[in-house]
Structures are given as C-alpha cells and as structure tokens.
Amino acid sequence: MFAFPEQFSTATKSNLESQFAMLSALTSKTFEGMEKLVDLNISTAKAAIEGSSATARQLLGAKDAQEFFSLSASQAQPNAEKAMSYGRQLATIAADTSAEFSRAAESQFSEVNRKVISLVDEVTKNAPAGSETYVSALKTAISNANAGYEQFSKTTKQAVEAMESNLNAAVSQFTQASRQAGAAANSAAAA
C-alpha cells in the first residue's frame, strides 16, 4: 500500500515544529541583540553626560579666551575616539546578531533538506513503474534548490565580510583624521 499521505503529514508536522523552534531561537537572539544595544546606549549616554559635565566645569573655570579655546580643542580627539569606540561596539553587536541568524538559518535549512531528501527517498521506493522521469526531475529540483541556497549563503557571507572591511577602513580613516584635527586644534590654540 502507498502511504504517501501519512508520510507527507508526518514530514509537514516535523517541518512546522522545526520552523517554530527556529523562530523561537531567532526571536531570542533578536532580544539578546536589542538588550546589548540598549545597554550600550545607556552606558554611552551616561558617559557622555558625565564627560559633558566635566568639560563644562573646565570651560567655565578658564581664566582667559586662549585657555578656553585650548580646553575646547583638547576635547576634539577624545570625543572622536569615544564616537569610534561606540561605532565599533555597535558593529560588533550587529555582526554577532547577524552571525547567530546565519547559523540558525543554515541549521534549519540543513535539517529541512535532510528531511525532504529522506521523504523523497521513501516515496520513490514505493513509486509506481514508469514514474522514474518524475522522480528524477524532483531530485534535480531539490539539488538545484540546494545549489541556489549554497550560492546565496556564500554571497551573503562575502557581502558581510566586505561590509566589515569597509567599516574598518572607514574607522581607520576617521581615527587618523580626528587625530590630525586634534593636533591642528592644539597647535592653533597654543599659538
């Protein structure tokens, strides 16, 4: 007897359970990423308020305009470095969360693929004579879908690596520019 409906029903139920588990895992990872982001923003805001308060006290204590401008200029580089640090921490949180999503998706795809191949193998054992062409077409379609997913995954990873590389290059250029600006401001204030 051909038990395709029962096999399909079992496979569908298993697939839905896997998708629910993945959705739960992704939701959890999303909340973890958001929690890290909120913690970063709160600590950055606290540090900014404390720094602004200390800077304001220093500026208010300046004896003359030259000292005022010298103190103002001396804040440029530390502020730029703080902004760069925030950017790096933000990029790390985003990259970590993205990596978790990628791992979950790859795991889910691998599991579903294994189950589909198992179902196709089981169904083809009981396939009527003359259906070899259809079975072959189905297996080819599954193989093509796997190849497409692998190419998509590879391209996505390359895009993430390129984005991280560009971010690191931008951080490096910004840091260098802020150091030069800070040095120029300090020399102008000293003059």
C-alpha positions in Angstrom: 0.0 0.0 0.0 1.2 3.5 -0.8 1.5 5.5 2.4 2.3 8.9 0.9 -0.4 11.0 2.7 0.8 9.7 6.1 4.5 10.3 5.2 3.7 13.8 3.9 1.6 14.6 7.0 4.4 13.5 9.3 7.0 15.4 7.3 4.9 18.6 7.3 4.3 18.4 11.1 8.1 17.9 11.7 8.9 20.8 9.4 6.4 23.1 11.2 7.9 22.1 14.5 11.4 22.9 13.2 10.3 26.2 11.9 8.7 27.1 15.2 11.9 26.2 17.0 13.9 28.3 14.6 11.5 31.2 15.0 11.8 30.9 18.8 15.6 30.9 18.6 15.7 33.9 16.2 13.3 35.8 18.5 15.5 35.0 21.5 18.7 36.2 19.6 16.9 39.3 18.5 16.0 40.2 22.1 19.6 39.5 23.2 20.9 41.8 20.5 18.4 44.5 21.4 19.4 44.1 25.1 23.0 44.6 24.2 22.2 47.6 22.1 20.1 49.2 24.9 22.9 48.5 27.4 25.4 50.1 25.1 23.3 53.2 24.5 22.6 53.7 28.2 26.3 53.4 29.2 27.2 55.7 26.3 24.6 58.2 27.4 25.8 58.1 31.0 29.5 58.6 29.9 28.5 61.4 27.6 26.6 63.2 30.3 29.5 62.8 32.8 32.0 63.9 30.2 30.0 66.9 29.2 29.6 68.0 32.8 33.3 67.7 33.4 34.1 69.6 30.2 31.6 72.3 31.1 33.3 72.8 34.5 36.7 73.0 32.9 35.5 75.5 30.4 33.8 77.6 33.0 37.0 77.7 35.0 39.1 79.0 32.1 40.9 82.2 33.0 41.0 83.7 29.5 39.9 83.1 26.0 43.1 81.3 25.0 42.7 78.8 27.8 39.0 78.4 26.9 39.9 77.6 23.2 42.8 75.3 24.2 40.4 73.3 26.5 37.8 73.2 23.7 40.4 71.9 21.2 41.7 69.3 23.6 38.3 67.7 23.7 38.1 67.0 19.9 40.3 63.9 19.8 38.9 62.1 22.9 35.3 62.8 21.7 36.1 61.4 18.2 37.7 58.3 19.9 34.6 57.8 22.0 32.4 58.0 18.9 34.7 55.5 17.1 34.5 53.1 20.1 30.7 53.4 20.1 30.7 52.6 16.4 32.9 49.6 16.8 30.8 48.2 19.7 27.6 48.8 17.6 29.2 47.0 14.7 30.2 44.1 16.9 26.7 43.7 18.2 25.3 43.8 14.7 27.8 41.3 13.4 27.3 38.9 16.3 23.5 39.0 15.9 23.8 38.5 12.1 26.1 35.5 12.7 23.6 34.0 15.1 20.9 34.4 12.5 23.0 32.9 9.8 23.9 29.9 11.9 20.2 29.3 12.8 19.2 29.6 9.1 21.9 27.2 8.0 21.0 24.7 10.6 17.3 25.0 9.7 18.0 24.6 6.0 20.2 21.6 6.6 17.6 19.9 8.7 14.7 20.6 6.3 16.9 19.5 3.4 17.7 16.2 5.2 14.0 15.6 5.9 13.0 16.4 2.3 15.6 14.1 0.8 14.5 11.3 3.3 10.9 11.8 2.3 11.6 11.8 -1.4 13.7 8.6 -1.0 10.9 6.9 1.0 8.3 8.0 -1.5 10.3 6.9 -4.5 10.7 3.4 -3.1 7.0 3.0 -3.5 6.6 4.9 -6.7 4.8 3.1 -9.5 6.6 1.9 -12.5 7.1 4.5 -15.2 7.5 7.4 -12.8 11.3 7.4 -12.9 11.2 10.6 -15.0 9.2 12.5 -12.4 11.3 11.2 -9.6 14.5 12.2 -11.4 13.0 15.7 -12.0 12.1 16.1 -8.4 15.6 15.1 -7.3 17.1 17.5 -9.8 14.8 20.3 -8.5 15.9 19.6 -4.9 19.6 19.5 -6.0 19.2 22.9 -7.8 17.5 24.4 -4.8 20.4 23.3 -2.6 22.9 24.7 -5.0 21.0 28.0 -5.1 20.9 28.2 -1.4 24.6 27.5 -1.1 25.4 30.2 -3.6 23.1 32.7 -1.8 24.7 31.8 1.5 28.2 32.2 0.1 27.3 35.6 -1.5 25.8 36.8 1.8 28.9 35.9 3.7 31.0 37.7 1.2 28.8 40.8 1.5 29.1 40.8 5.3 32.9 40.4 5.1 33.0 43.3 2.6 30.8 45.5 4.8 33.0 44.8 7.9 36.2 45.5 5.9 34.7 48.8 4.6 33.6 49.7 8.2 37.1 49.0 9.5 38.7 51.1 6.7 36.3 54.0 7.5 37.1 53.8 11.2 40.8 53.8 10.5 40.4 56.9 8.2 38.2 58.7 10.7 40.6 58.0 13.5 43.5 59.3 11.6 41.6 62.4 10.5 40.4 63.1 14.1 44.0 62.8 15.3 45.2 65.3 12.7 42.3 67.6 13.5 43.0 67.4 17.2 46.8 68.1 16.7 45.9 71.1 14.4 43.5 72.4 17.0 46.0 72.0 19.8 48.7 73.8 17.8 46.3 76.6 16.9 45.3 77.0 20.5 48.9 77.1 21.6 49.7 79.8 19.1 
